[in-house]
Amino acid sequence: MDSAVVYLVPIGARRFELYSEPPDDNSVSAPATTGFWHRLSHRLHERWHDAVRAARHTESDAGLWARIRDWAVRRTAEAIAEQRTLWALRHSGRPSLVHPSDLSTAQAAAERDRMLAAARKHHSRWLAFDLVAFVISGLLVFVPGPNLIAYYFAFRVIGHCLSWLGARHAMRASWDLRAEPALVELGRLADLPRDARATQVHAIAAGLNLPSLADFFDRTAVPARS
């Protein structure tokens, strides 16, 4: 089992989010082996990243279908980013929690456990709802063309299932905890407008070797807009 590294990111007054970055987020490298499934996985991975990059730069004169498609891709990418920490925890042997150094070990562990319990409850409820919706959407199989509604709910069912499994496993796991002063500095930036804090947030993310942390912080920290 891999050991996931999870960050307790401060996003406002006594508000936190669990955050991690999978190794392949830092770079899209060549597949480690020449096996068929490794090559296929790598190719799909590259195509998905290309699709996300393209969706984030939709042309102003794009047609209605293109705008809907790009919106769906962006929403899916955001959902993956929000849930991937729980997904990564499904098989983590002994995860590590990196927390702001102004929290004691007991305080950090309590915040982690509270969020994991809330996540397990949240995803179990939505899993049940989306599973029913997916079954009902199957009635659209007789409508010509791809059943996009069924695809959407299928993705949600898989996502919520993986998140629920990750939260459940993480609540039973033994954790290592480590304090990080840089997270305290990050938390102090949450109340600033995005433009005013951007340089410092990117510097902290670079210092922690977390390339996607700045985007995550902008999505979750207050205020939500400049």
Secondary structure, DSSP 8 states (H G I E B T S, - for coil): ----EEEEEEEETTEEEEE---GGGS-----SS--HHHHHHHHHHHHHHHHHHHHTT--TT--HHHHHHHHHHHHHHHHHHHHHHHHHGGG-SS-EEEEETTS-HHHHHHHHHHHHHHHHHHHHHHHHHHHHHHHHHGGGGGSSS--HHHHHHHHHHHHHHHHHHHHHHHHHS--EEEEEHHHHHHHHTTTS-HHHHHHHHHHHHHHTT-TTHHHHHHHHSSSS--
